[in-house]
Amino acid sequence: MVTAGCSSDNDDDNNSTETYLNYTLNGVDDVETNPETMTSLQRLVRGDFQSGTVHHSLSLWTPIEITEGTHAIVANSSGSNLDAYSASVWVGSEIVDSSAGTLVITEITEEYFEGTFTFTGTNNNGTSATVTEGTFRAFR
């Protein structure tokens, strides 16, 4: 199942029905994007963003059954631990998987879930990424 986009059927002034994925990458790039949510063996919230000629993509992986609270973001386990929370970020042609971080789910409704996140990682080429000030609201 793939769900993407945003919708609104009320006049809520705080934009509570919009989806978003915002974060700061390496203290420099403020990325704002509208995420898509995909569900299979895990739930994936993913957002893509183009900054000039550089493509950014951020993925947050969660278990299917999510709960409110603070969850450790662990090293990407390539799908071997379906209950794990993990993340990765693409910058151009480089992908950096999470090695440590935190994902806080602050609200879960029938349609959406939202929260905050931070994580760090270094890929096999020695490229490091630090993602801070992450916020999201995505379809369940």
DSSP file (Angstrom, degrees, kcal/mol; ACC not computed):
  #  RESIDUE AA STRUCTURE BP1 BP2  ACC     N-H-->O    O-->H-N    N-H-->O    O-->H-N    TCO  KAPPA ALPHA  PHI   PSI    X-CA   Y-CA   Z-CA
    1    1 A M              0   0    0      0, 0.0    38,-1.6     0, 0.0     2,-0.5   0.000 360.0 360.0 360.0 130.3    0.0    0.0    0.0
    2    2 A V  E     +A   38   0A   0     36,-0.2     2,-0.4     2,-0.0    36,-0.2  -0.989 360.0 179.5-121.6 126.9    1.3    3.4   -0.9
    3    3 A T  E     +A   37   0A   0     34,-2.3    34,-2.7    -2,-0.5     2,-0.3  -0.995  10.1 162.1-127.2 132.0   -0.3    6.6    0.4
    4    4 A A  E     +A   36   0A   0     -2,-0.4     2,-0.2    32,-0.2    32,-0.2  -0.980  29.8  40.6-146.2 157.4    1.0   10.0   -0.5
    5    5 A G        -     0   0    0     30,-0.7     2,-0.3    -2,-0.3   134,-0.1  -0.524  69.1 -88.4 107.1-171.9   -0.2   13.6   -0.4
    6    6 A C        -     0   0    0     -2,-0.2     2,-0.3    12,-0.1    12,-0.2  -0.973  33.1-177.0-141.2 155.8   -2.2   15.8    1.9
    7    7 A S        -     0   0    0     10,-0.9     2,-0.3    -2,-0.3    -2,-0.0  -0.966   9.0-162.2-148.2 163.1   -5.9   16.5    2.4
    8    8 A S        +     0   0    0     -2,-0.3    -2,-0.0     1,-0.1     3,-0.0  -0.955  15.7 171.6-151.1 130.4   -8.2   18.6    4.4
    9    9 A D  S    S+     0   0    0     -2,-0.3     2,-0.3     0, 0.0    -1,-0.1   0.095  70.8  49.0-123.8  22.0  -11.9   18.3    5.1
   10   10 A N  S    S-     0   0    0      2,-0.1     7,-0.1     0, 0.0     0, 0.0  -0.889  83.4-110.7-145.8 179.2  -12.1   21.0    7.8
   11   11 A D        +     0   0    0     -2,-0.3     2,-0.2    -3,-0.0    -3,-0.0  -0.093  51.0 160.1-105.0  33.6  -11.1   24.5    8.5
   12   12 A D    >   -     0   0    0      1,-0.2     3,-1.1     2,-0.1     5,-0.2  -0.396  32.0-152.0 -61.3 122.0   -8.6   23.7   11.2
   13   13 A D  T 3  S+     0   0    0      1,-0.2    -1,-0.2    -2,-0.2    -2,-0.0   0.677  88.1  62.7 -73.2 -18.0   -6.2   26.7   11.5
   14   14 A N  T 3  S-     0   0    0      1,-0.0    -1,-0.2     0, 0.0    -2,-0.1   0.268 105.4-121.1 -94.6  15.3   -3.2   24.7   12.7
   15   15 A N    X   +     0   0    0     -3,-1.1     3,-1.7     1,-0.1    -2,-0.1   0.831  52.0 162.3  55.6  37.1   -3.0   22.6    9.5
   16   16 A S  T 3   +     0   0    0      1,-0.3    -1,-0.1    -4,-0.0    -3,-0.1   0.612  66.9  55.0 -68.0 -11.8   -3.4   19.4   11.5
   17   17 A T  T 3  S+     0   0    0     -5,-0.2   -10,-0.9    -7,-0.1    -1,-0.3   0.432  85.6 101.6-101.3   2.0   -4.3   17.4    8.4
   18   18 A E    <   -     0   0    0     -3,-1.7     2,-0.3   -12,-0.2   -12,-0.1  -0.563  65.1-137.0 -81.6 147.5   -1.2   18.2    6.4
   19   19 A T        +     0   0    0     -2,-0.2     2,-0.3    16,-0.1   119,-0.2  -0.810  31.3 164.3 -99.3 148.8    1.6   15.8    6.1
   20   20 A Y  E     -F  137   0B   0    117,-2.0   117,-2.4    -2,-0.3     2,-0.3  -0.988  28.9-162.6-157.5 158.7    5.2   17.0    6.4
   21   21 A L  E     +FG 136  33B   0     12,-2.0    12,-1.9    -2,-0.3     2,-0.4  -0.871  23.9 171.0-146.1 109.3    8.8   15.8    6.9
   22   22 A N  E     +FG 135  32B   0    113,-2.8   113,-2.5    -2,-0.3     2,-0.3  -0.936   5.9 147.3-124.4 143.1   11.2   18.5    8.0
   23   23 A Y  E     - G   0  31B   0      8,-2.2     8,-3.3    -2,-0.4     2,-0.5  -0.985  40.7-119.5-165.0 163.5   14.8   18.2    9.2
   24   24 A T  E     -FG 132  30B   0    108,-2.8   108,-2.5    -2,-0.3     2,-0.6  -0.959  26.1-152.5-110.7 130.0   18.3   19.8    9.3
   25   25 A L  E >> S-FG 131  29B   0      4,-2.4     3,-1.9    -2,-0.5     4,-1.6  -0.912  72.9 -19.6-108.9 120.6   21.1   17.8    7.7
   26   26 A N  T 34 S-     0   0    0    104,-3.3    -1,-0.2    -2,-0.6   105,-0.1   0.799 115.4 -70.2  54.5  33.0   24.7   18.4    9.0
   27   27 A G  T 34 S+     0   0    0    103,-0.5    -1,-0.3     2,-0.2     3,-0.1   0.494 129.5  67.5  71.7   3.3   23.7   21.7   10.5
   28   28 A V  T <4 S+     0   0    0     -3,-1.9     2,-0.6     1,-0.2    -2,-0.2   0.772  77.2  65.3-120.2 -58.6   23.3   23.4    7.1
   29   29 A D  E  <  -G   25   0B   0     -4,-1.6    -4,-2.4     1,-0.0     2,-0.8  -0.622  57.1-158.9 -84.3 119.1   20.4   22.2    4.9
   30   30 A D  E     -G   24   0B   0     -2,-0.6     2,-0.5    -6,-0.2    -6,-0.2  -0.866  18.9-165.2 -92.6 111.3   16.9   22.8    6.1
   31   31 A V  E     +G   23   0B   0     -8,-3.3    -8,-2.2    -2,-0.8     2,-0.4  -0.856  13.4 179.6-106.0 129.7   14.9   20.2    4.2
   32   32 A E  E     +G   22   0B   0     -2,-0.5     2,-0.3   -10,-0.2   -10,-0.2  -0.997  16.4 153.0-127.8 127.3   11.1   20.4    4.0
   33   33 A T  E     -G   21   0B   0    -12,-1.9   -12,-2.0    -2,-0.4    16,-0.1  -0.964  46.6-113.4-149.9 163.3    9.2   17.8    2.0
   34   34 A N        -     0   0    0     -2,-0.3    14,-0.3    14,-0.3   -14,-0.1  -0.906  44.2-143.1-100.9 113.5    5.8   16.1    1.8
   35   35 A P        -     0   0    0      0, 0.0   -30,-0.7     0, 0.0     2,-0.3  -0.270   7.2-142.6 -83.1 162.8    6.3   12.4    2.7
   36   36 A E  E     -AB   4  46A   0     10,-2.7    10,-2.6   -32,-0.2     2,-0.5  -0.886  14.1-142.8-112.4 152.8    4.8    9.3    1.4
   37   37 A T  E     -AB   3  45A   0    -34,-2.7   -34,-2.3    -2,-0.3     2,-0.4  -0.972  16.7-176.3-119.4 129.7    4.0    6.3    3.7
   38   38 A M  E     -AB   2  44A   0      6,-2.7     6,-3.2    -2,-0.5     2,-0.4  -0.968   6.0-162.0-124.3 141.0    4.5    2.7    2.6
   39   39 A T  E     + B   0  43A   0    -38,-1.6     4,-0.2    -2,-0.4     2,-0.1  -0.985  34.4 120.2-128.3 128.8    3.5   -0.4    4.5
   40   40 A S  S    S-     0   0    0      2,-2.4     3,-0.1    -2,-0.4    24,-0.0  -0.094  94.1 -21.6-142.0-110.6    4.7   -3.9    4.0
   41   41 A L  S    S+     0   0    0     -2,-0.1    23,-0.4    22,-0.0     2,-0.3   0.727 141.7  17.1 -79.2 -22.3    6.6   -5.8    6.7
   42   42 A Q  S    S-     0   0    0     21,-0.2    -2,-2.4    22,-0.1     2,-0.5  -0.862  89.3-104.2-134.4 171.1    7.5   -2.5    8.2
   43   43 A R  E     -BC  39  62A   0     19,-2.8    19,-2.6    -2,-0.3     2,-0.5  -0.876  33.2-163.4-100.2 132.2    6.2    1.1    7.9
   44   44 A L  E     -BC  38  61A   0     -6,-3.2    -6,-2.7    -2,-0.5     2,-0.6  -0.970  10.6-170.0-119.1 124.7    8.3    3.5    5.8
   45   45 A V  E     +BC  37  60A   0     15,-2.5    15,-2.7    -2,-0.5     2,-0.4  -0.972  22.1 175.8-108.6 120.8    7.9    7.3    5.9
   46   46 A R  E     -BC  36  59A   0    -10,-2.6   -10,-2.7    -2,-0.6     2,-0.4  -0.982  15.7-175.0-134.7 137.5   10.0    8.7    3.1
   47   47 A G  E     - C   0  58A   0     11,-2.1    11,-2.4    -2,-0.4     2,-0.3  -0.995   7.7-158.8-131.7 139.5   10.5   12.2    1.7
   48   48 A D  E     + C   0  57A   0     -2,-0.4     2,-0.3   -14,-0.3   -14,-0.3  -0.883  12.2 177.2-115.8 147.7   12.5   13.4   -1.3
   49   49 A F  E     - C   0  56A   0      7,-2.7     7,-3.6    -2,-0.3     2,-0.5  -0.988  19.8-146.2-151.6 137.3   13.8   16.9   -1.9
   50   50 A Q  E     - C   0  55A   0     -2,-0.3     2,-0.6     5,-0.2     5,-0.2  -0.935  12.1-175.2-107.6 124.2   15.9   18.5   -4.6
   51   51 A S  E >   - C   0  54A   0      3,-3.2     3,-2.2    -2,-0.5     2,-0.5  -0.887  66.5 -58.5-119.3  97.2   18.3   21.3   -3.6
   52   52 A G  T 3  S-     0   0    0     -2,-0.6     0, 0.0     1,-0.3     0, 0.0  -0.564 120.2 -20.9  65.2-118.4   19.9   22.7   -6.7
   53   53 A T  T 3  S+     0   0    0     -2,-0.5     2,-0.5    -3,-0.1    -1,-0.3   0.409 120.2  96.3 -99.7   1.2   21.5   19.7   -8.3
   54   54 A V  E <   -C   51   0A   0     -3,-2.2    -3,-3.2    38,-0.0     2,-0.5  -0.819  62.8-149.1 -99.9 125.5   21.7   17.6   -5.1
   55   55 A H  E     -C   50   0A   0     -2,-0.5    37,-3.1    -5,-0.2     2,-0.4  -0.783  12.3-166.7 -91.8 130.5   18.9   15.1   -4.4
   56   56 A H  E     +CD  49  91A   0     -7,-3.6    -7,-2.7    -2,-0.5     2,-0.3  -0.907   9.4 174.4-112.5 144.8   18.0   14.5   -0.7
   57   57 A S  E     -CD  48  90A   0     33,-1.6    33,-3.4    -2,-0.4     2,-0.4  -0.952   8.3-167.9-148.4 132.1   15.9   11.6    0.5
   58   58 A L  E     -CD  47  89A   0    -11,-2.4   -11,-2.1    -2,-0.3     2,-0.4  -0.975   3.0-167.0-123.6 135.6   15.2   10.6    4.1
   59   59 A S  E     -CD  46  88A   0     29,-2.8    29,-1.9    -2,-0.4     2,-0.5  -0.980   6.0-168.0-123.8 131.5   13.6    7.3    5.2
   60   60 A L  E     -CD  45  87A   0    -15,-2.7   -15,-2.5    -2,-0.4     2,-0.4  -0.984  11.5-160.8-114.8 122.4   12.2    6.5    8.7
   61   61 A W  E     +CD  44  86A   0     25,-3.1    25,-1.7    -2,-0.5   -17,-0.2  -0.888  16.3 167.6-106.3 131.6   11.4    2.8    9.3
   62   62 A T  E     -C   43   0A   0    -19,-2.6   -19,-2.8    -2,-0.4    23,-0.1  -0.898  40.3 -92.8-132.7 163.4    9.1    1.8   12.1
   63   63 A P        -     0   0    0      0, 0.0   -21,-0.2     0, 0.0    20,-0.1  -0.322  40.1-112.9 -64.6 162.8    7.3   -1.4   13.1
   64   64 A I  S    S+     0   0    0    -23,-0.4     2,-1.1    18,-0.2   -22,-0.1   0.932 111.4  58.7 -61.8 -46.6    3.8   -1.8   11.7
   65   65 A E  S    S-     0   0    0    -22,-0.0     2,-0.2     2,-0.0    -1,-0.2  -0.745  81.7-172.2 -88.7  98.5    2.3   -1.5   15.3
   66   66 A I        -     0   0    0     -2,-1.1     2,-0.3    -4,-0.1    -2,-0.0  -0.589   6.3-164.1 -92.4 154.0    3.5    1.9   16.4
   67   67 A T        -     0   0    0     -2,-0.2    38,-0.3     2,-0.1     2,-0.1  -0.970  27.0-103.6-134.0 150.8    3.2    3.3   19.9
   68   68 A E  S    S+     0   0    0     -2,-0.3     2,-0.2    38,-0.1    38,-0.2  -0.418  77.9  62.6 -67.0 149.0    3.5    6.8   21.3
   69   69 A G  E    S-H  105   0B   0     36,-2.6    36,-2.6    -2,-0.1     2,-0.5  -0.754  90.1 -41.4 129.8-175.3    6.7    7.4   23.2
   70   70 A T  E     -H  104   0B   0     -2,-0.2     2,-0.4    34,-0.2    34,-0.2  -0.774  51.5-175.1 -95.0 129.2   10.5    7.6   22.7
   71   71 A H  E     -H  103   0B   0     32,-2.6    32,-2.9    -2,-0.5     2,-0.3  -0.977  25.5-119.7-127.3 135.6   12.1    4.9   20.6
   72   72 A A  E     -H  102   0B   0     -2,-0.4    13,-0.6    30,-0.2     2,-0.6  -0.566  20.2-139.1 -72.4 131.3   15.8    4.3   19.9
   73   73 A I  E     -Hi 101  85B   0     28,-2.2    28,-0.8    -2,-0.3    13,-0.2  -0.843  31.2-169.5 -87.4 123.9   16.8    4.6   16.3
   74   74 A V  E     -H  100   0B   0     11,-2.8    13,-0.5    -2,-0.6    26,-0.2  -0.553  32.7 -65.9-111.3 173.8   19.3    1.8   15.7
   75   75 A A        -     0   0    0     24,-0.5    24,-0.2    -2,-0.2     2,-0.2  -0.324  66.8 -92.8 -57.5 139.8   21.6    0.7   13.0
   76   76 A N        -     0   0    0     22,-1.1    -1,-0.1    11,-0.2    21,-0.1  -0.391  38.9-167.0 -59.2 120.5   19.8   -0.2    9.8
   77   77 A S    >   -     0   0    0     -2,-0.2     3,-2.0     4,-0.2    -1,-0.2   0.167  37.1-116.6-101.2  18.2   19.4   -4.0   10.1
   78   78 A S  T 3  S-     0   0    0      1,-0.3    -2,-0.1     2,-0.1     0, 0.0   0.842  73.7 -53.7  51.0  40.3   18.3   -4.6    6.5
   79   79 A G  T 3  S+     0   0    0      2,-0.2    -1,-0.3     1,-0.1     3,-0.2   0.495 110.5 116.7  80.8   3.2   14.9   -5.8    7.5
   80   80 A S  S <  S+     0   0    0     -3,-2.0     2,-0.6     1,-0.2    -2,-0.1   0.753  76.3  46.2 -78.4 -22.0   16.1   -8.5    9.9
   81   81 A N    >   -     0   0    0      1,-0.1     3,-1.6    -4,-0.0    -1,-0.2  -0.866  65.4-177.9-120.9  96.3   14.5   -6.8   13.0
   82   82 A L  T 3  S+     0   0    0     -2,-0.6   -18,-0.2     1,-0.3    -1,-0.1   0.627  81.9  57.8 -71.7 -12.8   10.9   -5.8   12.0
   83   83 A D  T 3  S+     0   0    0    -20,-0.1    -1,-0.3   -41,-0.1     2,-0.1   0.387  87.9 105.3 -94.2   2.6   10.3   -4.3   15.5
   84   84 A A    <   -     0   0    0     -3,-1.6     2,-0.5   -22,-0.1   -11,-0.1  -0.472  64.2-138.7 -85.1 153.9   13.3   -1.9   15.1
   85   85 A Y  B     +i   73   0B   0    -13,-0.6   -11,-2.8    -2,-0.1     2,-0.3  -0.960  38.2 157.2-105.1 125.8   13.2    1.9   14.4
   86   86 A S  E     -D   61   0A   0    -25,-1.7   -25,-3.1    -2,-0.5     2,-0.3  -0.889  20.0-163.1-143.7 174.0   15.8    2.9   11.9
   87   87 A A  E     -D   60   0A   0    -13,-0.5    11,-3.1    -2,-0.3     2,-0.3  -0.976   4.7-171.2-154.6 161.3   16.6    5.7    9.4
   88   88 A S  E     -DE  59  97A   0    -29,-1.9   -29,-2.8    -2,-0.3     2,-0.4  -0.979   8.3-153.7-153.4 158.7   18.7    6.6    6.4
   89   89 A V  E     -DE  58  96A   0      7,-2.1     7,-2.6    -2,-0.3     2,-0.4  -1.000   5.6-151.5-138.0 135.3   19.4    9.7    4.4
   90   90 A W  E     -DE  57  95A   0    -33,-3.4   -33,-1.6    -2,-0.4     2,-0.4  -0.874  11.2-178.6-101.3 135.9   20.5   10.1    0.8
   91   91 A V  E >   -DE  56  94A   0      3,-2.8     3,-2.0    -2,-0.4     2,-0.4  -0.915  67.8 -49.1-132.7 108.0   22.6   13.1   -0.2
   92   92 A G  T 3  S-     0   0    0    -37,-3.1   -38,-0.0    -2,-0.4    -2,-0.0  -0.539 124.1 -20.8  64.3-122.6   23.3   13.0   -3.9
   93   93 A S  T 3  S+     0   0    0     -2,-0.4     2,-0.4    -3,-0.1    -1,-0.3   0.366 119.6  95.5 -98.6   4.3   24.7    9.5   -4.7
   94   94 A E  E <   -E   91   0A   0     -3,-2.0    -3,-2.8     2,-0.0     2,-0.4  -0.813  54.2-163.9-100.4 133.1   25.6    8.8   -1.0
   95   95 A I  E     -E   90   0A   0     -2,-0.4     2,-0.5    -5,-0.2    -5,-0.2  -0.953   1.9-167.4-113.1 136.7   23.4    6.9    1.4
   96   96 A V  E     -E   89   0A   0     -7,-2.6    -7,-2.1    -2,-0.4     2,-0.2  -0.976   9.0-152.0-124.7 117.3   24.1    7.0    5.1
   97   97 A D  E     -E   88   0A   0     -2,-0.5    25,-0.3    -9,-0.2    -9,-0.3  -0.565  29.9 -97.9 -84.1 151.1   22.2    4.6    7.4
   98   98 A S        +     0   0    0    -11,-3.1   -22,-1.1    -2,-0.2    23,-0.3  -0.341  34.7 176.7 -64.6 145.7   21.5    5.5   11.0
   99   99 A S  S    S-     0   0    0     21,-3.3   -24,-0.5     1,-0.5     2,-0.3   0.544  72.4  -4.5-116.6 -25.4   23.8    4.2   13.7
  100  100 A A  E    S+HJ  74 120B   0     20,-1.4    20,-2.5   -26,-0.2    -1,-0.5  -0.973  77.2 110.0-162.4 153.2   22.1    5.9   16.7
  101  101 A G  E     -HJ  73 119B   0    -28,-0.8   -28,-2.2    -2,-0.3     2,-0.4  -0.981  47.9 -94.1 165.4-169.7   19.3    8.3   17.3
  102  102 A T  E     -HJ  72 118B   0     16,-2.4    16,-2.0    -2,-0.3     2,-0.5  -1.000  16.1-167.9-141.1 135.9   15.8    8.9   18.7
  103  103 A L  E     -HJ  71 117B   0    -32,-2.9   -32,-2.6    -2,-0.4     2,-0.6  -0.993  11.2-165.4-121.7 121.9   12.3    8.9   17.2
  104  104 A V  E     -HJ  70 116B   0     12,-2.8    12,-2.1    -2,-0.5     2,-0.7  -0.934   6.7-156.5-110.8 116.2    9.6   10.3   19.5
  105  105 A I  E     +HJ  69 115B   0    -36,-2.6   -36,-2.6    -2,-0.6    10,-0.3  -0.840  16.6 174.4 -92.2 116.2    6.0    9.5   18.4
  106  106 A T  E     +     0   0B   0      8,-2.1     2,-0.3    -2,-0.7     9,-0.2   0.694  60.8  16.6 -98.1 -22.9    3.9   12.2   20.0
  107  107 A E  E     - J   0 114B   0      7,-1.5     7,-2.3   -38,-0.1     2,-0.4  -0.980  52.6-171.4-155.4 139.5    0.5   11.5   18.5
  108  108 A I  E     + J   0 113B   0     -2,-0.3     5,-0.2     5,-0.2     2,-0.2  -0.995  15.2 168.6-130.7 125.5   -1.3    8.7   16.7
  109  109 A T        -     0   0    0      3,-3.2    -2,-0.0    -2,-0.4    31,-0.0  -0.639  53.3 -90.0-120.1-176.8   -4.8    9.1   15.1
  110  110 A E  S    S+     0   0    0     -2,-0.2    30,-0.1     1,-0.2     3,-0.1   0.854 125.6  24.6 -62.9 -33.6   -6.8    6.9   12.8
  111  111 A E  S    S+     0   0    0      1,-0.1    29,-2.8    28,-0.1     2,-0.3   0.772 124.2  28.1-101.5 -31.1   -5.2    8.6    9.8
  112  112 A Y  E     - K   0 139B   0     27,-0.3    -3,-3.2    28,-0.1     2,-0.3  -0.803  47.7-161.2-131.6 163.4   -1.9   10.0   10.9
  113  113 A F  E     -JK 108 138B   0     25,-2.1    25,-2.7    -2,-0.3     2,-0.3  -0.975  19.5-177.4-140.6 152.0    1.0    9.7   13.2
  114  114 A E  E     +JK 107 137B   0     -7,-2.3    -8,-2.1    -2,-0.3    -7,-1.5  -0.952  14.9 120.2-146.5 161.8    3.5   12.4   14.1
  115  115 A G  E     -JK 105 136B   0     21,-2.0    21,-2.2    -2,-0.3     2,-0.3  -0.969  46.1 -77.9 174.6-158.9    6.6   13.1   16.1
  116  116 A T  E     -JK 104 135B   0    -12,-2.1   -12,-2.8    -2,-0.3     2,-0.3  -0.859  33.7-175.1-130.7 162.0   10.2   14.2   16.2
  117  117 A F  E     -JK 103 134B   0     17,-1.8    17,-1.7    -2,-0.3     2,-0.3  -0.993  13.4-179.2-158.4 154.2   13.6   12.5   15.3
  118  118 A T  E     +J  102   0B   0    -16,-2.0   -16,-2.4    -2,-0.3     2,-0.3  -0.968  17.9 160.6-145.3 147.5   17.3   12.9   15.4
  119  119 A F  E     -JK 101 131B   0     12,-2.0    12,-3.2    -2,-0.3     2,-0.3  -0.985  20.7-152.9-162.4 162.1   20.0   10.5   14.2
  120  120 A T  E     +JK 100 130B   0    -20,-2.5   -21,-3.3    -2,-0.3   -20,-1.4  -0.908  19.8 158.9-131.3 160.6   23.6   10.1   13.1
  121  121 A G  E     - K   0 129B   0      8,-1.7     8,-2.6    -2,-0.3     2,-0.4  -0.961  25.6-146.2-172.6 162.4   25.4    7.7   10.9
  122  122 A T  E     - K   0 128B   0    -25,-0.3     6,-0.2    -2,-0.3   -25,-0.1  -0.996  20.4-142.9-137.6 131.6   28.5    7.1    8.8
  123  123 A N    >   -     0   0    0      4,-2.6     3,-1.9    -2,-0.4   -27,-0.1  -0.266  36.6 -91.6 -88.1-179.8   28.6    5.0    5.6
  124  124 A N  T 3  S+     0   0    0      1,-0.3    -1,-0.1     2,-0.1   -28,-0.1   0.676 124.9  59.1 -66.3 -18.0   31.4    2.7    4.4
  125  125 A N  T 3  S-     0   0    0      2,-0.1    -1,-0.3     0, 0.0     3,-0.1   0.465 120.3-107.2 -87.1  -2.0   32.9    5.5    2.4
  126  126 A G  S <  S+     0   0    0     -3,-1.9     2,-0.4     1,-0.3    -2,-0.1   0.512  70.6 146.7  87.7   5.6   33.4    7.6    5.6
  127  127 A T        -     0   0    0    -32,-0.1    -4,-2.6     1,-0.0    -1,-0.3  -0.649  32.6-157.4 -77.7 126.3   30.6   10.0    4.7
  128  128 A S  E     - K   0 122B   0     -2,-0.4     2,-0.4    -6,-0.2    -6,-0.2  -0.754  10.3-168.1-105.5 151.0   28.8   11.1    7.9
  129  129 A A  E     - K   0 121B   0     -8,-2.6    -8,-1.7    -2,-0.3     2,-0.5  -0.999   6.8-169.5-137.6 135.9   25.4   12.5    8.4
  130  130 A T  E     - K   0 120B   0     -2,-0.4  -104,-3.3   -10,-0.2     2,-0.6  -0.980   8.9-166.8-123.4 116.9   23.8   14.2   11.4
  131  131 A V  E     +FK  25 119B   0    -12,-3.2   -12,-2.0    -2,-0.5     2,-0.3  -0.914  17.9 164.4-106.1 122.7   20.1   14.8   11.2
  132  132 A T  E     +F   24   0B   0   -108,-2.5  -108,-2.8    -2,-0.6   -14,-0.1  -0.803  50.3  31.9-130.0 171.2   18.6   17.1   13.8
  133  133 A E  E    S+     0   0B   0     -2,-0.3     2,-0.3  -110,-0.2   -15,-0.1   0.780  76.3 171.9  53.1  32.1   15.4   19.1   14.3
  134  134 A G  E     + K   0 117B   0    -17,-1.7   -17,-1.8    -3,-0.1     2,-0.3  -0.559   7.4 170.4 -76.7 132.7   13.4   16.4   12.6
  135  135 A T  E     +FK  22 116B   0   -113,-2.5  -113,-2.8    -2,-0.3     2,-0.3  -0.983   4.2 175.6-136.6 149.1    9.6   16.7   12.7
  136  136 A F  E     -FK  21 115B   0    -21,-2.2   -21,-2.0    -2,-0.3     2,-0.3  -0.995  23.7-172.6-152.2 155.8    7.0   14.7   10.7
  137  137 A R  E     +FK  20 114B   0   -117,-2.4  -117,-2.0    -2,-0.3     2,-0.3  -0.891  30.5 166.0-146.0 116.8    3.4   14.1   10.3
  138  138 A A  E     - K   0 113B   0    -25,-2.7   -25,-2.1    -2,-0.3     2,-0.1  -0.896  40.7 -93.0-135.2 158.1    2.6   11.2    8.0
  139  139 A F  E       K   0 112B   0     -2,-0.3   -27,-0.3   -27,-0.2  -136,-0.1  -0.407 360.0 360.0 -65.0 147.1   -0.3    8.9    7.0
  140  140 A R              0   0    0    -29,-2.8   -28,-0.1   -30,-0.1    -1,-0.1   0.462 360.0 360.0 -78.5 360.0   -0.5    5.7    8.9
